[in-house]
Amino acid sequence: MKKATGFILLILLFAWQFYTAYAVQRFPKPEFDSGYVTPQTLLPNPRASVLAIMDVVVLLTSLSVISWMVIKKRWRNGVYWMSIFSLAYFGFYREGCVCAVGSLQNITLAMFDHSYVVPLSVIAFFILPLAFTLMFGRTFCAGVCPFGAVQDFVALKPQKLGTRTKTVLGILPYIYLGLAVLYAATGTDFIICRYDPFVGFFRFNASFGMFFFGTTLLLSGIFIARPYCRFLCPYGVLLNWISRFSKYHITITPSNCVQCKLCEHSCPYDAIDKPLLTSSPEEPKTRLRKFVFLCILIPLLAFAGGFIGSRLHETLAHVNYKIRLSEKVMAASDKLTSEESIELDAFKSSGQTNEQLYAEAREILNKFYWGGWLVGGFVGLVFGFMLAGLLLKKYNADYVPNKANCLSCTRCVDYCPVK
């Protein structure tokens, strides 16, 4: 019943957003052909600043309420209704912006380009979820992030994934994070925002490609719970790391586990660690050999990843506008499209010489070369640690949420008979 209610509310929110968008755009803007000149605005409109402050207040309040519901009250219904509020406010009302997921690009660009100023509201959206995660686990994912909420409502028949499948798909968020940081650091693009699969739904202005991408994620989310959160979200990588050190975290049972196994299949995200009943499941020599093997393998994987990333630097750099422009200037001919001709005319009118443009392009390529080493090495290192997690099992006596992967949705709480 709860799943059906959430799905119906989601449809109603989409319908309302479509109605309001149509109501605004159905009449064309007035055209003044009589020489009328729009007067200059003398004072800035304070509404944007007020909205930014209100967004931060709502975010802080929502994080506080959801953390209280998860840690103190262990209240699944409260998390459910909080998700509806977050989807309505941060999703359809604020149209998915500003969001914590995309804010890491602003922070990255500001770190590498000191002329870029990050608004305080963006800094707050980046830091506040991380701070709450350090204290209470991934409560931001539980019921504050609108991207997670919209997927949570369509998770009607979630299925379990195999360990190998989860490992292969689990590397994608790290690749996405590395590329997002690389493109933001070089001032190339904000790819998280450009390829956001859900903002187009919130604003009803998605291109066909992004509409198809978002629809595919939502349809697959019926059977694979929260595919974007688990296998794409770059901000989720940061939350994953920080949640491992959270001071307080949701537990399945409020006291001693009675090993009833009722919670074993309750988590649609497969984030419950099952008991490993023996503290030494392997011979010490076998475990030592695995450890030595990983100590050799992980640095090799990091180097191999960095080497591959450096070899791909020209391909990665081709997204940069300056790189494409330098190629067009170098290969200028009479057979240019109208768009390319406009770009070349704009470049010529800028007063910049070809040599200056080529020098900028070489500098950008050099950044991508070293960035490719760093991103590739980072991905190789992550892959190595994932293999280490599969080979070296951790002793565990009870059914406990995996602090890194648990989204604090509190579903497992309802299955526990210990109250």
Summary of the structure (lengths in Angstrom):
residues: 419
radius of gyration: 24.9
end to end distance: 23.4
largest distance: 89.7
contacts: 1255
relative contact order: 0.12
helix: 64%
strand: 1%
